[in-house]
Amino acid sequence: MRLPETRDLFARKLQFPVTRALVLETVGDTELHAPGGENKTISDVIERCETEEFDSADDLYDSMMTFVGDEFIGRKYYDDRGGIGPSHEGDGEVNF
């Protein structure tokens, strides 16, 4: 499952507020597709979070987004404004 699809999954499968234990039991085995590395389950991610109760699907989703690893963030140091990272040479002001 793609990461953005989890918010809808939470809204369909869980009744809020919900405990962390019930989240892990109900949807914890769902595998998350990591574009830049090894796939993880929702349990792998939520177990890093210390929150014991989630008030809404958005609250759970936001908490999960905080604890996903680098394999979910896309191209590291990507800058669509011209540079390729913090050490890019020639970073001068450009006017268009």
Backbone as a printed PyTorch tensor [residue, N CA C, xyz], in Angstrom:
tensor([[[  0.8430,  -1.1680,   0.0000],
         [  0.0000,   0.0000,   0.0000],
         [  0.8950,   1.2400,   0.0000]],

        [[  0.5050,   2.2280,  -0.7880],
         [  1.2380,   3.4880,  -0.7980],
         [  0.9010,   4.2800,   0.4640]],

        [[  1.8580,   5.0040,   0.9510],
         [  1.7060,   5.7560,   2.1940],
         [  0.4910,   6.6920,   2.2060]],

        [[  0.2260,   7.4600,   1.1500],
         [ -0.9360,   8.3500,   1.1760],
         [ -2.2870,   7.6300,   1.2880]],

        [[ -2.3410,   6.3610,   0.9190],
         [ -3.5800,   5.5930,   0.9800],
         [ -3.9440,   5.1560,   2.3960]],

        [[ -3.0170,   5.2750,   3.3280],
         [ -3.2670,   4.7840,   4.6850],
         [ -4.3230,   5.6080,   5.4180]],

        [[ -4.4140,   6.9080,   5.1420],
         [ -5.4180,   7.7460,   5.8170],
         [ -6.8230,   7.1930,   5.5630]],

        [[ -7.1090,   6.8130,   4.3100],
         [ -8.4120,   6.2440,   3.9710],
         [ -8.6010,   4.8910,   4.6520]],

        [[ -7.5550,   4.0810,   4.6920],
         [ -7.6140,   2.7890,   5.3750],
         [ -7.9840,   2.9860,   6.8430]],

        [[ -7.3460,   3.9440,   7.4920],
         [ -7.6380,   4.2090,   8.9020],
         [ -9.0970,   4.6130,   9.0980]],

        [[ -9.5990,   5.4720,   8.2230],
         [-10.9820,   5.9420,   8.3320],
         [-11.9800,   4.8000,   8.1190]],

        [[-11.6440,   3.8490,   7.2360],
         [-12.5480,   2.7280,   6.9530],
         [-12.5100,   1.6360,   8.0180]],

        [[-11.3280,   1.3470,   8.5450],
         [-11.1540,   0.1720,   9.4110],
         [-11.2320,   0.4650,  10.9130]],

        [[-11.0740,   1.7120,  11.2990],
         [-10.9700,   2.0290,  12.7270],
         [-12.0530,   3.0150,  13.1480]],

        [[-12.4510,   2.9420,  14.4140],
         [-13.3670,   3.9200,  14.9980],
         [-12.5750,   4.7480,  15.9930]],

        [[-12.6830,   6.0540,  15.8730],
         [-11.8750,   6.9690,  16.6740],
         [-12.6910,   7.5800,  17.7870]],

        [[-12.0360,   7.8620,  18.9180],
         [-10.6190,   7.6460,  19.2160],
         [-10.2980,   6.1540,  19.3020]],

        [[ -9.0370,   5.8310,  19.0150],
         [ -8.5970,   4.4450,  18.9950],
         [ -7.2570,   4.3320,  19.7180]],

        [[ -7.0620,   3.2170,  20.3840],
         [ -5.7940,   3.0020,  21.0870],
         [ -4.7360,   2.5050,  20.1030]],

        [[ -3.5160,   2.7360,  20.4730],
         [ -2.3900,   2.2580,  19.6640],
         [ -2.4410,   0.7400,  19.5240]],

        [[ -2.7730,   0.0510,  20.5980],
         [ -2.8460,  -1.4140,  20.5750],
         [ -3.8720,  -1.9010,  19.5530]],

        [[ -5.0290,  -1.2300,  19.4690],
         [ -6.0530,  -1.6260,  18.5140],
         [ -5.6320,  -1.3170,  17.0760]],

        [[ -4.9090,  -0.2330,  16.8780],
         [ -4.3720,   0.0860,  15.5510],
         [ -3.4450,  -1.0380,  15.1060]],

        [[ -2.5340,  -1.4300,  15.9880],
         [ -1.5750,  -2.4860,  15.6510],
         [ -2.2780,  -3.8050,  15.3660]],

        [[ -3.3160,  -4.1100,  16.1320],
         [ -4.0520,  -5.3500,  15.9540],
         [ -4.8730,  -5.3500,  14.6620]],

        [[ -5.4770,  -4.2150,  14.3360],
         [ -6.4050,  -4.1420,  13.1990],
         [ -5.7090,  -3.9430,  11.8580]],

        [[ -4.7700,  -3.0210,  11.7800],
         [ -4.1370,  -2.7040,  10.4860],
         [ -2.6150,  -2.8250,  10.5150]],

        [[ -2.0690,  -3.3000,  11.6140],
         [ -0.6210,  -3.3480,  11.7900],
         [  0.1290,  -4.1870,  10.7810]],

        [[ -0.4940,  -5.2190,  10.2310],
         [  0.1810,  -6.0970,   9.2680],
         [  0.1780,  -5.5480,   7.8420]],

        [[ -0.4810,  -4.4340,   7.6290],
         [ -0.5410,  -3.8380,   6.2920],
         [  0.8480,  -3.3740,   5.8810]],

        [[  1.2890,  -3.8350,   4.7080],
         [  2.6290,  -3.4860,   4.2290],
         [  2.5970,  -2.1590,   3.4720]],

        [[  3.5700,  -1.3100,   3.7730],
         [  3.7170,  -0.0020,   3.1390],
         [  4.8210,  -0.0700,   2.1070]],

        [[  4.5140,   0.3570,   0.8940],
         [  5.4970,   0.3570,  -0.1910],
         [  6.4600,   1.5250,  -0.0040]],

        [[  7.7330,   1.2120,   0.1410],
         [  8.7720,   2.2310,   0.2990],
         [  9.4780,   2.4290,  -1.0330]],

        [[  9.2890,   3.5900,  -1.6850],
         [  9.8980,   3.8120,  -2.9840],
         [ 11.4210,   3.7670,  -2.9680]],

        [[ 12.0250,   4.0880,  -1.8240],
         [ 13.4750,   4.1620,  -1.7860],
         [ 14.1390,   3.1340,  -0.8960]],

        [[ 13.5300,   1.9720,  -0.7220],
         [ 14.1610,   0.9840,   0.1410],
         [ 13.2290,  -0.1550,   0.4900]],

        [[ 13.4810,  -0.7370,   1.6490],
         [ 12.7400,  -1.9030,   2.1050],
         [ 11.3450,  -1.5200,   2.5950]],

        [[ 10.3330,  -2.2910,   2.1760],
         [  8.9690,  -2.0510,   2.6330],
         [  8.8790,  -2.2780,   4.1330]],

        [[  7.9310,  -1.5770,   4.7650],
         [  7.6810,  -1.7020,   6.2000],
         [  6.2000,  -1.9750,   6.4040]],

        [[  5.8450,  -2.4610,   7.5820],
         [  4.4330,  -2.5900,   7.9290],
         [  4.0300,  -1.3830,   8.7650]],

        [[  2.7340,  -1.1730,   8.8810],
         [  2.2470,  -0.0910,   9.7320],
         [  2.7460,  -0.3060,  11.1560]],

        [[  2.8000,  -1.5440,  11.6080],
         [  3.3280,  -1.8390,  12.9560],
         [  4.7650,  -1.3690,  13.1160]],

        [[  5.5940,  -1.6070,  12.1010],
         [  6.9940,  -1.1750,  12.1580],
         [  7.0880,   0.3250,  12.4360]],

        [[  6.1950,   1.0910,  11.8270],
         [  6.2370,   2.5420,  11.9480],
         [  5.6000,   3.0060,  13.2510]],

        [[  4.3980,   2.5220,  13.5480],
         [  3.6530,   2.9920,  14.7230],
         [  4.3350,   2.5820,  16.0300]],

        [[  5.0710,   1.4870,  16.0320],
         [  5.7580,   1.0620,  17.2480],
         [  6.8320,   2.0660,  17.6840]],

        [[  7.2930,   2.9170,  16.7840],
         [  8.2640,   3.9640,  17.1410],
         [  7.5940,   5.1360,  17.8630]],

        [[  6.2940,   5.2360,  17.7250],
         [  5.5160,   6.3450,  18.2730],
         [  5.1080,   6.0280,  19.7220]],

        [[  5.2010,   7.0070,  20.5940],
         [  4.8450,   6.8000,  22.0010],
         [  3.3920,   7.1410,  22.3110]],

        [[  2.6600,   7.6580,  21.3440],
         [  1.2580,   8.0210,  21.5480],
         [  0.4340,   6.7690,  21.8160]],

        [[ -0.3990,   6.8220,  22.8410],
         [ -1.2120,   5.6630,  23.2180],
         [ -2.6200,   5.7140,  22.6480]],

        [[ -3.0960,   6.9020,  22.2220],
         [ -4.4430,   7.0250,  21.6730],
         [ -4.4550,   8.0740,  20.5710]],

        [[ -5.1850,   7.7810,  19.5130],
         [ -5.3010,   8.6840,  18.3770],
         [ -6.7430,   9.1510,  18.2730]],

        [[ -6.9360,  10.4530,  18.0910],
         [ -8.2770,  11.0480,  18.0860],
         [ -8.9940,  10.9510,  16.7440]],

        [[ -8.2390,  10.8240,  15.6550],
         [ -8.8510,  10.7990,  14.3250],
         [ -7.9100,  10.0990,  13.3450]],

        [[ -8.4330,   9.8100,  12.1500],
         [ -7.6050,   9.2190,  11.0950],
         [ -6.4780,  10.1760,  10.7190]],

        [[ -6.7810,  11.4680,  10.7010],
         [ -5.7430,  12.4630,  10.3940],
         [ -4.6520,  12.4700,  11.4580]],

        [[ -5.0440,  12.3600,  12.7180],
         [ -4.0860,  12.3350,  13.8280],
         [ -3.1680,  11.1160,  13.7120]],

        [[ -3.7390,   9.9710,  13.4160],
         [ -2.9580,   8.7410,  13.2530],
         [ -2.0300,   8.8520,  12.0390]],

        [[ -2.5490,   9.3650,  10.9380],
         [ -1.7500,   9.5290,   9.7210],
         [ -0.5790,  10.4830,   9.9760]],

        [[ -0.8530,  11.6080,  10.6150],
         [  0.2060,  12.5810,  10.9030],
         [  1.2800,  11.9770,  11.8030]],

        [[  0.8680,  11.2050,  12.7820],
         [  1.8330,  10.5480,  13.6660],
         [  2.6770,   9.5500,  12.8810]],

        [[  2.0320,   8.8040,  12.0000],
         [  2.7650,   7.8330,  11.2080],
         [  3.7710,   8.5280,  10.2860]],

        [[  3.3850,   9.6460,   9.6890],
         [  4.2850,  10.3830,   8.8030],
         [  5.5260,  10.8770,   9.5490]],

        [[  5.3790,  11.1320,  10.8240],
         [  6.5100,  11.5870,  11.6340],
         [  7.5510,  10.4840,  11.7950]],

        [[  7.1150,   9.2340,  11.7980],
         [  8.0130,   8.1340,  12.1370],
         [  8.4120,   7.2290,  10.9700]],

        [[  7.9920,   7.5460,   9.7450],
         [  8.4800,   6.7470,   8.6130],
         [  9.9510,   7.0750,   8.3960]],

        [[ 10.6730,   6.1640,   7.8140],
         [ 12.1040,   6.3570,   7.6060],
         [ 12.4230,   7.0530,   6.2960]],

        [[ 13.7140,   7.2210,   6.0510],
         [ 14.2080,   7.8850,   4.8460],
         [ 13.7500,   7.2030,   3.5600]],

        [[ 13.4760,   5.8980,   3.6280],
         [ 13.0750,   5.1740,   2.4250],
         [ 11.7260,   5.6430,   1.8730]],

        [[ 11.0040,   6.4590,   2.6390],
         [  9.6990,   6.9570,   2.2070],
         [  9.7150,   8.4140,   1.7420]],

        [[ 10.8450,   9.0900,   1.8160],
         [ 10.8370,  10.5220,   1.5480],
         [ 11.1910,  10.9060,   0.1200]],

        [[ 11.5070,   9.9670,  -0.7160],
         [ 11.8520,  10.3080,  -2.0970],
         [ 13.3240,  10.6490,  -2.2140]],

        [[ 13.6490,  11.4470,  -3.2060],
         [ 15.0450,  11.7910,  -3.4440],
         [ 15.5520,  12.7320,  -2.3670]],

        [[ 16.5590,  12.2950,  -1.6610],
         [ 17.1490,  13.0850,  -0.5880],
         [ 17.8780,  14.2930,  -1.1600]],

        [[ 17.7110,  15.4240,  -0.5180],
         [ 18.3490,  16.6910,  -0.8960],
         [ 17.8830,  17.2160,  -2.2500]],

        [[ 16.7820,  16.6920,  -2.7710],
         [ 16.2750,  17.1680,  -4.0560],
         [ 15.8220,  18.6180,  -3.9230]],

        [[ 16.1980,  19.4160,  -4.9020],
         [ 15.8200,  20.8210,  -4.9220],
         [ 15.4190,  21.1580,  -6.3420]],

        [[ 14.1470,  21.4270,  -6.5620],
         [ 13.6970,  21.7260,  -7.9210],
         [ 14.0010,  23.1570,  -8.3420]],

        [[ 14.7840,  23.8550,  -7.5560],
         [ 15.1620,  25.2240,  -7.8880],
         [ 16.5650,  25.3040,  -8.4660]],

        [[ 17.1710,  24.1760,  -8.8000],
         [ 18.4330,  24.2140,  -9.5060],
         [ 19.5790,  23.4850,  -8.8530]],

        [[ 19.6450,  23.4090,  -7.5390],
         [ 20.7500,  22.7350,  -6.8680],
         [ 20.4790,  21.2610,  -6.7270]],

        [[ 21.5260,  20.5240,  -6.4410],
         [ 21.3660,  19.0910,  -6.2250],
         [ 21.6540,  18.7150,  -4.7780]],

        [[ 21.9250,  19.6580,  -3.9480],
         [ 22.1850,  19.3620,  -2.5540],
         [ 22.8530,  20.5200,  -1.8690]],

        [[ 23.1600,  20.3440,  -0.5920],
         [ 23.7320,  21.4400,   0.1690],
         [ 25.1120,  21.8790,  -0.2910]],

        [[ 25.8390,  21.0370,  -1.0290],
         [ 27.1950,  21.4000,  -1.4310],
         [ 27.2890,  21.7770,  -2.9140]],

        [[ 26.1730,  22.1140,  -3.5390],
         [ 26.1540,  22.4560,  -4.9650],
         [ 26.9560,  23.7220,  -5.2170]],

        [[ 27.9100,  23.6240,  -6.1540],
         [ 28.7380,  24.7870,  -6.4940],
         [ 27.9750,  25.7000,  -7.4410]],

        [[ 28.2940,  26.9690,  -7.3850],
         [ 27.6850,  27.9210,  -8.2790],
         [ 26.3160,  28.3800,  -7.8380]],

        [[ 26.0220,  28.2970,  -6.5450],
         [ 24.7410,  28.7490,  -6.0380],
         [ 24.7120,  30.2690,  -5.9870]],

        [[ 24.4400,  30.8480,  -7.0730],
         [ 24.3210,  32.2990,  -7.1210],
         [ 22.8730,  32.6700,  -7.3730]],

        [[ 22.5830,  33.9100,  -7.2320],
         [ 21.2270,  34.3760,  -7.4930],
         [ 20.9840,  34.3680,  -8.9820]],

        [[ 19.8340,  33.8290,  -9.3840],
         [ 19.4710,  33.7640, -10.7880],
         [ 18.1190,  34.4280, -10.9470]],

        [[ 18.0200,  35.3490, -11.8920],
         [ 16.7570,  36.0130, -12.1870],
         [ 16.2370,  35.5290, -13.5140]],

        [[ 14.9500,  35.3050, -13.5780],
         [ 14.3310,  34.8610, -14.8210],
         [ 13.4580,  35.9550, -15.3790]]])
